[in-house]
């Protein structure tokens, strides 16, 4: 699968169509992985999920305490 990238900024035309302010570049999946690093491992996914749950619980607890007090 190939992706279309812009080495400048993406702008929006009057009719809503995307316009590249630079040059259009075709990238393969392998090139995209090289640009943005390797995918997360399942261990990293589990760790991030745990951290997100702790963050959610902390914010929820803060909001409950704010309402109670």
C-alpha angles and dihedrals in degrees: 000000000000128000129207115227134178122221088206131040127305111236132186119242124219091263092048096258119138117253125193114220091200135029123315114237128193114220130187125221090258092053091049091052090050091051097048102030131249123314120268119270119235089251090057091047091053091048093050091048090053092050091048091052091050090049092049092048091049094051092044091050091049091051092048092050090047091055093045095049 
